Amino acid sequence: MKTIALLFLSLFMVKGCSQKNQEELAKAELVYIANTRGFYQKITIQNHEVFVNKTRGEESKGVSTKISEDDWKELVNLFKLIKLDSLATLKDPTQKRFYDGAAIANLKITYNDKEYKTLDFDHGFPPIEIEKIVNKIVLLANPE
C-alpha cells in the first residue's frame, strides 16, 4: 500500500513540476535577433506562439504562428536548462561576424520583469550553453 501511495505521489509531483515549468515559460518572452546589412530576422517566442519579423525597424512582432504542444514541451525543457544570470557571460564559439561570414545574433529573455541578454554571437553558431534552445527557436521560425 505504501508503495502505491509513493508511486502516486511521485507521478503527481512530476506532473505538477511539468505544469509549473510550462507556466514559467509562458510568463517569459524570448527574443532572438539576427542581422547583417542585407538580412534581418527577429523571432519572438511568447505564450505558445512564435512571431517572425523580417522588416528592420517595424514595431509589430510580425507574423504569428501557434507552437505545437510537442514543440512547446521541448522549449519548456530547454528553458529549464538555461542559467539566466550567466547569459551575459557566455562565450561565442566563432567570430565569423567580424568579417561578414555570419549574421550578428543575440538572445534576450524577459522573465519576471527582468531582462537577460547574451553578448553578440554568430547566427548559426550560438554559445554551447544555449545552442539547443537557439536552434529550436530558429527552427520554429523557419519550419521548412
QUILINWO-V721792 format. One record per backbone hydrogen bond with DSSP energy under -1.0 kcal/mol. CO is the residue of the C=O (numbers start at 1). NH is the residue of the N-H. If there is no record, write none. Layout:
CO | NH
CO | NH
This chain:
1 | 5
2 | 6
3 | 7
4 | 8
5 | 9
6 | 10
7 | 11
8 | 12
9 | 13
10 | 14
11 | 15
12 | 16
13 | 17
14 | 18
15 | 19
16 | 20
17 | 21
18 | 22
19 | 23
20 | 24
21 | 25
22 | 26
23 | 27
25 | 28
29 | 110
30 | 45
31 | 108
32 | 43
33 | 106
34 | 41
35 | 104
39 | 36
41 | 34
42 | 53
43 | 32
44 | 51
45 | 30
48 | 67
49 | 46
50 | 65
51 | 44
52 | 63
53 | 42
55 | 58
63 | 52
65 | 50
68 | 72
69 | 73
70 | 74
71 | 75
72 | 76
73 | 77
74 | 78
75 | 79
76 | 80
79 | 82
82 | 84
83 | 86
84 | 87
86 | 89
87 | 90
95 | 98
96 | 99
96 | 101
97 | 100
103 | 123
104 | 35
105 | 121
106 | 33
107 | 118
108 | 31
109 | 116
110 | 29
111 | 114
114 | 111
116 | 109
121 | 105
122 | 125
127 | 130
130 | 134
131 | 135
132 | 136
133 | 137
134 | 138
135 | 139
136 | 140
137 | 141
138 | 142
